[in-house]
Amino acid sequence: MRLYAAVAAGGFRRHATYRVATAAGVFTNTVFGFVLTFTFMALWDERPNLGGYDKPEALAYVWIGQALLATCGLMGGGGFAEELIERIKTGDVAIDLYRPADLQLWWLSADLGRAAFELLGRGIVPMAVGALAFDLALPDHAWQWPAFLVSVALGVVVGFAIWFLVALSAFWLMDGAGVVQIAWLCGLFFSGMLLPLTVFPGVLGDVARVLPWASMLQVPADVFLGKHTGWGLLEAYGFQAGWAVVLLAAGRGLQLVARRRVVVQGG
């Protein structure tokens, strides 16, 4: 486990070196936060309590989304998916598969380090700016903060598992760009980044709320806002952990198939 802890620390340090990019990301998240906030204010003025949120909760949802946009990889795998796809295309992944370190655990550790930096480096400042500029609903109880962080951590794992599967698809496709674009659109729409999933009507809403992307924003936001308490909170964690296990197992299976393919071709 020491190796993977070192990889996670390395992932944190690697992204911490890009200070200009981090500052640009903070600025971008803050600007989009303001744009979405004014949009949500107009919408909630016309439809109070839309989706079960009052206006302060809806505005808090906007800024939670901006804080988790990069953290959970809502619109991309934090760069690791593109890097892994490139290694598959060039054949360098064969070296990775023969290393004593597990491929999935290596990239997961690196992504956890990246996510920790993104939350601290790009998440806190926009959220603080939003709280100062607008009337946001904030946790009423101290336990909601650690509960929120646990939910975010689970969301990060689910996000990694999705993008790991996307990256491994490059073993069977000439170019993984199409799958990346589909995953990007699904993350944008089904995570609740555009609107809370509770706003989606009928069957669309029912389906959207049980897809894995809901684990990356909708569930953590609801935990932050106190929508899940007691057994409901455990059910929310179970939903996220369940998807994490299923998707990681699927990634493990694809990794084994890919390894066999590399061995056969190498032999």
C-alpha positions in Angstrom: 0.0 0.0 0.0 3.0 2.3 0.5 3.6 2.3 -3.3 0.0 3.5 -4.0 0.1 6.1 -1.2 3.3 7.4 -2.8 1.6 7.5 -6.2 -1.4 9.4 -4.8 1.0 11.9 -3.2 2.8 12.2 -6.5 -0.5 12.9 -8.3 -1.2 15.7 -5.8 2.2 17.2 -6.3 2.1 16.9 -10.0 -1.1 18.9 -10.3 0.1 21.4 -7.7 2.9 22.5 -9.9 0.5 23.9 -12.5 -0.2 27.1 -10.6 -1.2 29.3 -13.6 -3.6 26.6 -14.8 -5.1 26.3 -11.3 -5.6 30.0 -11.1 -7.3 30.0 -14.5 -9.5 27.1 -13.4 -10.5 29.0 -10.3 -11.4 32.0 -12.3 -13.3 30.0 -14.9 -15.3 28.1 -12.3 -16.1 31.4 -10.5 -17.3 33.1 -13.6 -19.5 30.2 -14.7 -20.7 30.0 -11.1 -22.0 33.6 -11.4 -23.6 32.9 -14.8 -25.4 29.8 -13.5 -26.4 31.5 -10.3 -28.2 34.3 -12.0 -29.8 31.8 -14.3 -31.0 29.7 -11.3 -32.2 32.8 -9.5 -34.5 33.7 -12.5 -35.7 30.1 -12.7 -36.4 29.8 -9.0 -38.2 33.1 -8.9 -40.6 31.7 -11.4 -40.7 28.2 -9.9 -40.1 28.4 -6.2 -39.1 25.0 -4.6 -38.4 23.5 -8.0 -37.1 20.0 -7.7 -37.5 20.2 -3.9 -35.0 23.0 -3.4 -35.7 26.4 -2.1 -33.7 29.3 -3.7 -30.7 29.2 -1.2 -30.4 25.5 -1.7 -30.5 25.8 -5.5 -27.8 28.5 -5.4 -25.7 26.3 -3.1 -26.1 23.5 -5.6 -24.6 25.7 -8.3 -21.5 26.4 -6.3 -21.1 22.8 -5.2 -21.2 21.8 -8.8 -18.4 24.3 -9.6 -16.4 22.9 -6.7 -16.8 19.3 -7.8 -16.5 19.9 -11.6 -12.8 19.1 -11.7 -12.7 17.1 -8.5 -15.0 14.4 -9.6 -14.1 14.6 -13.3 -17.6 15.6 -14.4 -16.4 16.7 -17.8 -13.2 14.7 -18.1 -11.1 12.2 -16.3 -8.6 14.8 -15.0 -6.3 14.1 -17.9 -5.5 10.5 -16.9 -8.0 9.0 -19.4 -6.4 10.8 -22.3 -2.9 9.9 -21.1 -3.9 6.2 -20.7 -5.5 6.2 -24.1 -2.3 7.5 -25.6 -0.3 4.9 -23.9 -2.6 2.2 -25.3 -2.4 3.6 -28.8 1.5 3.8 -28.7 1.8 0.4 -27.1 3.5 1.7 -24.0 0.7 0.2 -21.9 2.3 -3.2 -22.4 5.1 -2.1 -20.1 2.6 -1.0 -17.6 0.8 -4.3 -17.7 4.0 -6.2 -17.0 5.0 -4.1 -14.0 4.5 -5.6 -10.5 2.2 -2.7 -9.7 -1.5 -3.1 -10.6 -2.6 -0.9 -13.5 -6.0 0.0 -12.1 -4.8 0.7 -8.6 -1.9 2.8 -10.0 -4.1 5.1 -11.9 -6.8 5.2 -9.2 -4.1 6.3 -6.6 -2.9 9.0 -9.0 -6.4 10.2 -9.6 -7.2 10.3 -5.9 -4.2 12.6 -5.4 -5.3 14.7 -8.3 -8.8 15.0 -6.9 -7.6 16.0 -3.5 -5.6 18.8 -5.1 -8.6 19.9 -7.3 -10.9 20.1 -4.3 -8.4 22.2 -2.3 -7.0 24.2 -5.2 -10.1 24.7 -7.4 -13.0 23.9 -5.2 -12.7 25.9 -2.0 -12.2 29.4 -3.5 -15.2 29.4 -5.9 -17.4 28.0 -3.1 -16.2 30.7 -0.7 -16.8 33.4 -3.3 -20.3 32.1 -4.0 -21.1 32.1 -0.2 -19.9 35.7 0.2 -21.7 37.0 -2.9 -25.0 35.1 -2.5 -27.3 33.7 0.1 -26.4 30.0 0.0 -27.8 27.3 2.1 -24.9 25.9 4.2 -24.9 22.9 6.5 -26.7 23.3 9.8 -24.8 20.6 11.6 -21.1 20.0 11.9 -21.5 16.3 10.9 -22.7 17.3 7.4 -19.2 18.5 6.4 -17.4 15.2 6.9 -20.4 13.4 5.6 -20.1 15.5 2.4 -16.4 14.8 2.1 -17.1 11.0 2.3 -19.7 11.3 -0.4 -17.3 13.3 -2.5 -14.6 10.7 -2.1 -17.0 8.0 -3.3 -18.0 10.2 -6.2 -14.4 10.6 -7.2 -14.0 6.8 -7.2 -17.1 6.4 -9.4 -15.8 9.1 -11.7 -12.4 7.3 -12.0 -14.1 4.0 -12.7 -16.1 5.4 -15.5 -13.1 7.1 -17.2 -10.9 4.0 -16.7 -13.5 2.0 -18.7 -13.5 4.7 -21.3 -9.7 4.6 -21.6 -9.6 0.8 -21.8 -12.0 1.0 -24.8 -9.0 2.1 -26.8 -7.8 -1.5 -26.9 -10.6 -2.3 -29.2 -11.2 1.0 -31.0 -9.0 2.8 -33.5 -9.6 6.1 -31.7 -11.1 6.6 -28.3 -12.2 10.1 -29.0 -15.8 9.1 -29.7 -16.2 7.3 -26.4 -14.6 10.2 -24.6 -17.1 12.6 -26.1 -20.1 10.4 -25.2 -18.8 10.0 -21.6 -18.2 13.8 -21.5 -21.8 14.5 -22.5 -23.2 11.9 -20.1 -21.2 13.4 -17.3 -22.4 16.9 -18.1 -26.1 15.9 -18.3 -26.6 12.9 -16.0 -24.5 14.2 -13.1 -26.9 17.1 -12.6 -24.4 19.7 -13.7 -26.9 21.5 -15.8 -29.9 21.1 -13.5 -30.5 19.0 -10.4 -31.7 15.6 -11.4 -34.8 16.0 -9.2 -36.0 18.6 -11.8 -36.0 16.1 -14.6 -39.5 14.9 -15.3 -41.0 11.4 -15.4 -39.1 8.4 -16.6 -36.1 10.6 -17.6 -35.7 11.7 -14.0 -36.2 8.2 -12.6 -33.5 6.8 -15.0 -31.1 9.7 -14.5 -31.2 9.4 -10.7 -30.1 5.7 -10.8 -27.2 6.1 -13.2 -23.6 6.2 -11.9 -23.1 9.9 -12.9 -25.6 10.9 -10.1 -23.0 9.7 -7.6 -20.6 12.4 -8.8 -22.6 15.6 -8.1 -26.3 15.0 -7.2 -25.7 12.7 -4.3 -22.8 14.8 -2.7 -24.8 18.0 -3.2 -27.8 16.4 -1.4 -25.6 15.2 1.4 -24.2 18.8 1.8 -27.7 20.2 1.8 -28.9 17.7 4.5 -31.3 15.9 2.1 -29.9 12.6 3.3 -29.8 11.9 7.0 -29.8 8.7 9.2 -30.6 5.6 7.1 -31.1 7.8 4.1 -27.4 8.9 4.3 -26.3 5.3 4.5 -28.5 4.5 1.5 -26.8 7.3 -0.4 -23.4 6.0 0.5 -24.5 2.5 -0.5 -25.7 3.8 -3.9 -22.3 5.4 -4.6 -20.3 2.5 -3.2 -22.4 0.0 -5.2 -21.7 1.8 -8.5 -18.0 2.1 -7.5 -17.7 -1.7 -6.9 -19.6 -2.6 -10.1 -17.6 -0.2 -12.3 -14.2 -1.0 -10.8 -15.0 -4.7 -11.2 -15.9 -4.1 -14.9 -12.6 -2.2 -15.3 -10.8 -5.1 -13.7 -12.4 -7.5 -16.1 -11.5 -5.4 -19.1 -7.9 -5.0 -17.8 -7.5 -8.8 -17.6 -8.9 -9.2 -21.1 -6.6 -6.5 -22.4 -3.6 -8.1 -20.6 -4.3 -11.5 -22.3 -4.5 -9.7 -25.6 -1.2 -8.0 -25.1 0.4 -11.4 -24.0 -1.0 -13.1 -27.1 0.2 -10.4 -29.5 3.6 -10.2 -27.8 4.0 -14.0 -28.0 
